[in-house]
Amino acid sequence: LDLVEDPEDNKILESAVAANADFLITSDNHLLKLEKYQEIKIVTPAEFWRYYEDDGESGWMKWLKQFVG
């Protein structure tokens, strides 16, 4: 991929695509400018927190169970 100015950032984005990620959590402004790539939401750590915080504890528990397995 060659979507952002920094070649190293492109590698991170490629990794997220290869992993079929739902989110790319970053503080990198080059990546954040994209906001979304394919179906991957590119968000700050605080934005990611808010996605699940709004669902209360059940939202976090659901995410944790998906993450841990």
C-alpha positions in Angstrom: 0.0 0.0 0.0 1.1 3.6 -0.6 -1.7 5.6 1.1 0.2 7.8 3.6 3.4 9.8 3.4 5.4 7.6 5.8 6.3 4.2 4.4 6.4 2.8 7.9 2.8 3.8 8.4 1.8 2.0 5.2 3.3 -1.2 6.7 1.1 -0.8 9.8 -2.0 -0.4 7.6 -1.0 -3.4 5.5 -0.7 -5.4 8.7 -4.2 -4.3 9.8 -5.6 -5.4 6.4 -3.8 -8.7 6.5 -5.2 -9.4 10.0 -8.8 -8.5 9.0 -8.8 -5.9 11.8 -11.9 -4.0 12.7 -9.9 -1.2 14.3 -6.4 0.3 13.9 -5.7 2.1 17.2 -3.1 4.8 16.8 -1.9 8.3 17.7 -0.2 8.7 14.3 -1.7 11.7 12.5 -0.9 10.3 9.0 -3.0 7.3 9.7 -5.7 9.2 11.6 -6.3 11.4 8.6 -7.6 8.4 6.7 -10.3 7.8 9.3 -11.2 4.5 7.7 -9.6 2.1 5.2 -11.7 -0.6 3.6 -13.7 -1.7 6.7 -11.0 -0.8 9.2 -11.8 2.2 11.5 -8.7 4.2 12.3 -9.1 5.7 15.7 -7.2 7.2 18.7 -7.1 5.1 21.9 -9.6 7.5 23.4 -12.0 7.0 20.5 -11.7 3.2 20.7 -12.5 3.4 24.4 -15.7 5.3 23.6 -16.9 2.7 21.2 -17.3 0.2 24.1 -17.7 2.6 27.0 -21.1 3.6 25.6 -22.3 0.0 26.1 -21.3 0.0 29.7 -19.6 -2.9 31.3 -21.4 -5.4 29.1 -19.8 -3.7 26.1 -16.3 -4.1 27.5 -16.9 -7.7 28.6 -18.2 -8.6 25.2 -15.0 -7.1 23.6 -12.7 -8.8 26.1 -14.3 -12.2 25.4 -13.9 -11.7 21.7 -10.3 -10.6 22.2 -9.3 -13.3 24.6 -11.4 -16.0 23.0 
